[in-house]
Amino acid sequence: MAASTERMKTLVKRKDDLESEIKELHSLLDSQKSVGTDGPLIDTEGFPRSDIDVYSVRHARHQIARLQNDHKEVMREIEEELISIHAQARQRLSSREEDMEVDKEKPEEKPLVAFARIDRVDANSPAAQGGFEVEDEVIIFGSVTADNFTGLQSIGSLVQHSKDKALSVTVRRQGKVMRLSLTPKTWSGRGLLGCNIVPTKR
């Protein structure tokens, strides 16, 4: 378990570093007349724009594309590590219960802890398309769990850096744990999700 915990810390730090680098590169693009990742680099006459540093913009765009691919891979590894950690925890709990000859009527394991819940889902939104419902309790949101959840900004940052990329989300609905897929994206309504998430009081 110690090895898994250390690996998780390493992966989360890598994720945070990548998000920081991506944010800095986006800031650089904003400083170049807010050219962004798809603004034109040539003027109306077909020449390189003279009001921006075209080389820096091209380099930043290339770096962002590479870092976003790295970020996607790290998120996949974090999800796999979370599954491994929970599996190890269940295995240890099962072994302890067998050693202690726990009564069969006692629940086999402690339920996973929810750190937030859904209190609104807009029709035809990415959240609705992902199968989310009001009162779903959020247990795992991408790389965010009750253990590392520090506030809604941690979800907001993850969503911004995962636009158009599928996120694995585990929820508890009426006592049943379910795994859903959510792809943050621009749609006809506000935000990238189309739902409202509120922290669970603990």
C-alpha positions as CSV (number, residue, x, y, z in Angstrom):
1,M,0.0,0.0,0.0
2,A,2.9,2.4,0.8
3,A,4.2,1.9,-2.7
4,S,0.8,2.7,-4.2
5,T,0.4,5.8,-2.0
6,E,3.9,7.1,-3.1
7,R,3.1,6.4,-6.7
8,M,-0.2,8.3,-6.3
9,K,1.6,11.3,-4.8
10,T,4.1,11.2,-7.7
11,L,1.3,11.0,-10.3
12,V,-0.8,13.8,-8.7
13,K,2.4,16.1,-8.5
14,R,3.0,15.3,-12.2
15,K,-0.6,16.2,-13.0
16,D,-0.3,19.5,-11.1
17,D,3.0,20.4,-12.8
18,L,1.5,19.7,-16.2
19,E,-1.6,21.9,-15.4
20,S,0.7,24.7,-14.2
21,E,2.8,24.5,-17.4
22,I,-0.4,24.5,-19.6
23,K,-1.7,27.5,-17.7
24,E,1.5,29.5,-18.2
25,L,1.5,28.7,-21.9
26,H,-2.1,29.8,-22.2
27,S,-1.1,33.1,-20.4
28,L,1.6,33.5,-23.0
29,L,-0.9,33.1,-25.8
30,D,-3.2,35.6,-24.1
31,S,-0.3,38.1,-24.0
32,Q,0.0,37.8,-27.8
33,K,-3.2,39.7,-28.6
34,S,-5.2,36.8,-27.1
35,V,-4.3,34.8,-30.2
36,G,-5.1,31.6,-28.4
37,T,-4.6,28.1,-29.8
38,D,-6.4,28.7,-33.1
39,G,-6.1,32.4,-33.9
40,P,-4.6,33.4,-37.3
41,L,-0.9,33.8,-37.6
42,I,-0.9,35.6,-40.9
43,D,-2.5,38.9,-41.9
44,T,-5.1,39.5,-44.6
45,E,-2.3,39.7,-47.2
46,G,-0.9,36.3,-46.3
47,F,2.2,37.6,-44.5
48,P,3.2,36.6,-40.9
49,R,1.5,39.0,-38.4
50,S,3.8,41.7,-37.2
51,D,1.8,42.5,-34.1
52,I,2.7,39.2,-32.4
53,D,5.7,36.9,-31.9
54,V,4.7,34.2,-34.4
55,Y,7.5,31.9,-33.4
56,S,6.6,32.0,-29.7
57,V,3.0,31.4,-30.5
58,R,3.7,28.4,-32.7
59,H,6.1,27.0,-30.0
60,A,3.5,27.5,-27.2
61,R,0.8,25.8,-29.2
62,H,3.0,22.8,-29.9
63,Q,3.9,22.6,-26.2
64,I,0.3,22.8,-25.2
65,A,-0.7,20.0,-27.5
66,R,2.1,17.8,-26.2
67,L,1.4,18.6,-22.5
68,Q,-2.3,17.9,-23.0
69,N,-1.5,14.5,-24.3
70,D,0.8,13.9,-21.3
71,H,-2.0,15.2,-19.0
72,K,-4.4,12.7,-20.5
73,E,-2.0,9.8,-19.9
74,V,-1.3,10.9,-16.3
75,M,-5.1,11.1,-15.7
76,R,-5.4,7.5,-17.0
77,E,-2.6,6.3,-14.7
78,I,-4.2,8.1,-11.7
79,E,-7.5,6.4,-12.4
80,E,-5.9,3.0,-12.6
81,E,-3.9,3.7,-9.4
82,L,-7.1,4.6,-7.6
83,I,-8.8,1.4,-8.6
84,S,-5.7,-0.5,-7.5
85,I,-5.6,1.2,-4.1
86,H,-9.3,0.6,-3.4
87,A,-8.8,-3.1,-4.5
88,Q,-5.9,-3.5,-2.0
89,A,-8.0,-1.9,0.7
90,R,-10.9,-4.2,0.1
91,Q,-8.5,-7.2,0.1
92,R,-6.9,-6.2,3.5
93,L,-10.3,-5.6,5.0
94,S,-11.5,-9.0,3.8
95,S,-8.4,-10.7,5.3
96,R,-8.9,-9.0,8.7
97,E,-12.5,-10.0,8.8
98,E,-11.6,-13.6,8.1
99,D,-9.0,-13.6,10.9
100,M,-11.4,-12.0,13.4
101,E,-14.3,-14.3,12.3
102,V,-16.6,-11.4,11.8
103,D,-20.3,-12.1,11.9
104,K,-21.6,-12.7,8.3
105,E,-24.3,-10.1,8.7
106,K,-21.8,-7.3,9.1
107,P,-21.1,-5.3,5.9
108,E,-18.0,-6.6,4.1
109,E,-16.4,-3.2,3.7
110,K,-16.8,0.4,4.5
111,P,-18.6,2.4,1.8
112,L,-16.5,4.7,-0.3
113,V,-16.7,8.3,1.0
114,A,-18.6,10.9,-1.1
115,F,-17.2,14.4,-1.1
116,A,-19.8,16.2,-3.2
117,R,-23.3,15.8,-4.7
118,I,-25.1,16.9,-7.8
119,D,-28.0,19.3,-7.1
120,R,-28.8,20.3,-10.7
121,V,-28.5,18.7,-14.1
122,D,-29.5,20.7,-17.2
123,A,-31.3,19.0,-20.0
124,N,-29.2,18.1,-23.1
125,S,-26.0,19.0,-21.2
126,P,-22.8,17.0,-21.1
127,A,-23.7,15.9,-17.6
128,A,-27.2,14.7,-18.7
129,Q,-25.6,12.9,-21.7
130,G,-23.2,11.2,-19.2
131,G,-26.1,9.8,-17.2
132,F,-25.9,12.1,-14.2
133,E,-28.9,12.7,-12.0
134,V,-29.8,15.1,-9.2
135,E,-28.7,13.8,-5.8
136,D,-25.9,11.6,-7.2
137,E,-23.1,11.5,-4.6
138,V,-19.7,12.0,-6.1
139,I,-17.1,9.5,-4.8
140,I,-14.4,9.9,-7.5
141,F,-14.2,12.7,-10.1
142,G,-11.3,11.9,-12.4
143,S,-8.3,12.2,-10.1
144,V,-10.2,13.8,-7.2
145,T,-11.3,11.8,-4.2
146,A,-12.4,12.6,-0.7
147,D,-8.8,12.3,0.4
148,N,-7.4,15.1,-1.9
149,F,-10.6,17.2,-2.4
150,T,-9.8,20.7,-1.2
151,G,-12.8,22.6,-2.6
152,L,-14.8,23.0,-5.8
153,Q,-11.8,24.8,-7.4
154,S,-10.0,21.4,-7.6
155,I,-12.9,20.1,-9.8
156,G,-13.1,23.3,-11.7
157,S,-9.4,23.1,-12.6
158,L,-9.6,19.5,-13.7
159,V,-12.7,20.2,-15.8
160,Q,-10.9,23.2,-17.6
161,H,-7.9,21.0,-18.4
162,S,-10.0,18.1,-19.6
163,K,-12.2,19.9,-22.1
164,D,-13.4,17.4,-24.8
165,K,-11.7,14.6,-22.9
166,A,-13.7,11.8,-21.2
167,L,-13.4,11.8,-17.4
168,S,-14.3,8.7,-15.3
169,V,-16.7,9.6,-12.4
170,T,-17.8,7.3,-9.7
171,V,-21.1,8.2,-8.0
172,R,-23.4,6.6,-5.4
173,R,-27.1,6.7,-6.4
174,Q,-29.6,5.4,-3.9
175,G,-27.0,3.3,-2.2
176,K,-25.7,1.8,-5.5
177,V,-22.2,2.7,-6.7
178,M,-22.0,3.5,-10.4
179,R,-19.2,4.5,-12.8
180,L,-20.1,7.1,-15.4
181,S,-18.2,8.9,-18.2
182,L,-18.3,12.7,-18.4
183,T,-16.8,14.7,-21.2
184,P,-16.6,18.5,-20.4
185,K,-17.3,20.5,-23.5
186,T,-18.9,23.6,-24.9
187,W,-22.7,23.3,-25.4
188,S,-25.7,25.5,-25.7
189,G,-25.9,26.3,-22.0
190,R,-23.5,27.7,-19.4
191,G,-20.2,26.1,-18.4
192,L,-18.6,22.8,-19.7
193,L,-20.7,20.4,-17.6
194,G,-24.3,21.7,-17.4
195,C,-24.7,20.6,-13.8
196,N,-24.1,22.0,-10.3
197,I,-21.8,20.3,-7.8
198,V,-21.9,21.2,-4.1
199,P,-19.5,19.9,-1.4
200,T,-20.9,17.3,1.0
201,K,-21.0,18.4,4.6
202,R,-18.7,16.2,6.7
